[in-house]
C-alpha cells in the first residue's frame, strides 16, 4: 500500500523498532549468537546474542534457564480464589508454573507488571545499544525468543492526524510487514497487551480495521493492561507441565492462551456464548476476567486434546480494478492475509462482493477430526451470508453487501463500520481460538445505490470527499476530493461524470477520459495528509 512509502519518514520520527534491525557489530562472537543465561530473575539481551547485521529475518534469541526456580508460584497480595487454586495445583505438581516464561515491558516501566506477584517470571532487559534502537520499545515486532513471552506497551501515537494505538498503527500498514510479524509472535508463543488509547472509546467508533487473535487490546489507556497481563501470567502457570511443553513444541501456546482467556470470562457461560460476538470483541474491558475459571480451564487441557490453530486462506474473491473501482496508485482492497486473520478494505463502488475462504489447512496436533463454526460477529446480518461448502464446514462462501455504521453487539455505546466473521475449530474436546475475516467499510463517503433493470443494486453517485462529521483513518483512506455520478445503458455501465473543483470530466466504462487513462498518485497534501491526485497525460 501507499502507506509503506509515505510513512518512511514518519517511522523515523517515531523511533519505532523496524522489522529488520541492525545492531552494531559489537562484541559479536565468531561462533555465532550466544544464548542468554538467566541470572537473578532477568535475561539480559545484548548484541552478542544476535546474529551479525544486517538481519534479513527476525532472530530467535535463545534463553537458558537454570534449575533453581523460585519455590513460590505466586507472591504476596494474591488472595483471590484463582490464586489459591493455582497454588494448590502447583504444589501437587499438576501446574507448570512460570519458571521458563519471560515478561517483557516495552514502555520502559511506564506500566510494569508487578513481578513480586509472579516471582517465577523472568524479565527481559536490553543492552543500551539495543535500547538506543528502540528494540525494547513500542510494538513487539523485532526479536523472537525460544520461550513463552507475555508483555505490554502502554504507548501510542498521541499527537497529530495519525494519532492511534499501537495495534491500529501496525494493522494499517504504518509498520511494514507488521501483520505478518504479529502472526510470527503468535506461533512462537508471544502474546502482548496494548491499550486501546482513543481507538475504541464509549460514545465513539471502533477505529480498528480488523480483528486478530495475535494480541490483547485492553480498554483504556496507560495501566489498563495490568489485569490482562496478570491473567496471561496465571494461564501460562496453570498449564500442566507436559501440556505446556507440547504447546510450545507445536506452536500452539499463544492460540491456546487466547482460547482460555476468552472462554473463561464471566460473560461466557455456555459454549454457545463462546460461539457468539460477546466472546470475541476487538477490545477487552477488565470486567469479567475470572482468574479461577482461567486457571481451571488451562489446567484441564491434556496433551492429547490440545486445540488446533485455525489456518485460513482465500480461494476466490471479487476483484477490484485500479482506475475503475480503485483510485490511488498502489491501493488495493487487500489489507493483509495471515493464517489466522484476513483483512480487506472495501474501496470498490460495487454493492456486493464474494469471498471463498478455506480452513482446510487447519490440522489438529493429535490428528483428531475437526469441525468448524463460522460465526457472524458484527455488521448488518441482513447483508451477510455465510454458505458452508462441505460437511465439516472447512470452506465457506461469504457474500456481503455494502454497509454503513452499526452498533457492536455487547458494546452498544461504540459504533463500527466493520464486518467480522470468526472461524472456530473443534476437535471433539475443545474449541480453538478464533481466526477472523474482517472487512472495513469507508463510511466517511456518501454512496447512493439504486436497483438496476434486473433488480440488482448498483451505484449511482459516490461522494468521495470525506464527511467532516464522520471520523475516518487517513492512512487507510487517502483524502479524495471529487464526486462521481455513474451512467448506464440498461444494465451496462457506460461511465461516470466526475465533479470537482478543477472542473467536470467524463469517463468511459474503461476509466478513460479524453482518450487517455489517468494516473492517480498519492502525495502529501497541504495539511500533511496523504491525498489522491489525478494526472492525465
Secondary structure, DSSP 4 states (H G I P E B T S, - for coil): -HHHHHTHHHHHHHTPPPSS----S-S--TT-PPPEEPBTTEEEE-GGGSPPSSPSS--EE-EE--S---S-SS-SS--SHHHHHHHHHHHTT-S--STT-EEEESSTTSS---GGGSTT-EEEEE-HHHHHTTTTSSSS-S-EESS-EEEE---EE-SSTT-EEHHHHHHTTSSTTHHHHHHHHHHTTEEEEEE-TTSS-TTSB---S---SSSEEESSSTTTTHHHHHHHHHHHHHS-HHHHHHHHHHT-HHHHHHHHHHHTSTT--SHHHHTSGGG--SSB-STT--HHHHHHHHHH--GGGPPP----EEEEE----BTTTB-STT--SEEEEETTEEEEEE-SS-SEEEEEEE-TT---TT----EEEEEEEES-GGGEEEEE-STT--EEEEEEE----EEETTEEEEEE-EEEEEEEEE-SS-BPPPEEEEEEE-TTSEEEEEE-TTS-EEEEEEE-SPPTTS---TTTS-B---EEEEEEETTEEEEEEEE-TT--EEEETTSEETTEE-B--EEE-TTSSEEE--B--
